[in-house]
């Protein structure tokens, strides 16, 4: 189609273009020349009518030179390129860009015919506009929309959406600037699938989370990466792959009581203080109480807990903090313990777990530190074997256990928040089949790509 056969502008002005239409479209350098609204049959909605908006745009005629030899190029007309754009008022939109084409008249130039490009609008040979890609990424990041949901809003296929946004996520994941300024690093694991590992590889992933505090002392948790496996080698390999400046900048490294992660920290983060996470320590105490309850239950009755058994009836109470118990729950606990003298062992374990938890509840770190020292001294000699074993475990982790009280309450609370976002994204997506796709999606959801994504 030549320059002289272009459609008349939708709102003609003296310049041939409508400023209001151009303002509405928001594409610098491109002008709206026509808008069509069509309806088609939607197969996925049982034949219901589906609206589609088509916006025709073009750049103003002008002179240009050959990109190779800079000789003034000759117009070779225009050709239409169809791009998927962000929805307009909830209606899927398509951008019809009438691109200008030129021909280099220099016989010695190898350029020949070339077409105008504008990276701000869309990359060469792209199927979606740049702002549509940014809009799609924002929907996943901020609104917890699945890729399938975005595809429905755009009126296209799932693969078209993912193939358009995946390169942007991969580029952001490779941007090393997102590792800048990390001072507190947390390591944790989670299960990303529950099916045959021969198809999807190891179900456990090791995740690294940035828990660095800002100038106001607030923690903005960011998921930095996910690597396959729950091993010290997986964590050590990831740390080894980071820059020397990154490793040197880590001052606090929190972890759960897993020796493999501790070995990796000692080998790769020599100047960092390892801190045993408070949540996991308290969880160990609660688990010890439950083990005592089940053992005593079995010794007395010869079977697992059943309805009507005193200890079975207070199993949830024993997992709660004493400060959160109601009067009714306290009365139930007292009746169950006094029902049999052998239940005193369970109550002793419960008291030990409460003492361990109280060390983390003090607003005064020095008072909490004193309770922690008392725990280290008394638990290994406890007559309850499960509590004694817990005491020996904490004694092996002594330095990391006490470091909580010297690092300004360093913990993985932000990591649990990130895990919550991950679980929500997995439920919305109804599972993942590809681990790399899962990694990119979770990095986006967990904030690890913020600042490195296209705008």
Buried (B, 14 or more C-beta within 10 A) or exposed (E): EEEEEBEEBBBEEEEEBBEEBBEEBEBEEBBBBBBEEEEEEBEEEEEEEBBBBBBBBBBEEEEEEBEEBEBEBEBBBBEEBEBBBBBBEEEBBBBBBBBBBBBBEBEEBEBEEBEBEBEEBBBEEBBBBBBBBBBBBBBBBEEBBBBBBBBBBBBBEBEBBBEBBBEBBEEBBEEEEBBEEBEBBBBBBBEBBEEEEEEBEBBBBBBBBBBBBEEEEEBEBBBBBBBBBBBBEBBBBBBEEBEEEBBEBBBBBBBBBBEBBBBBBBEBBEEBBBBBBBBBBBBBBBBBBBBBBBBBBEEBBEEEBEEEBBBBBBBEBBBBEBEEBEEEBEEBBEEBBEEEEEBEBBBBBBEBBBBBBBBBBBEEBEBBBBBBBEBBEBBBEBEBBBBBBBBEBBBEBEEBBBBBBEBEBBBBBBBBBBBEBBEEBBEBBEEBEEBEBBBBBBBBBBBBBBEBBBE
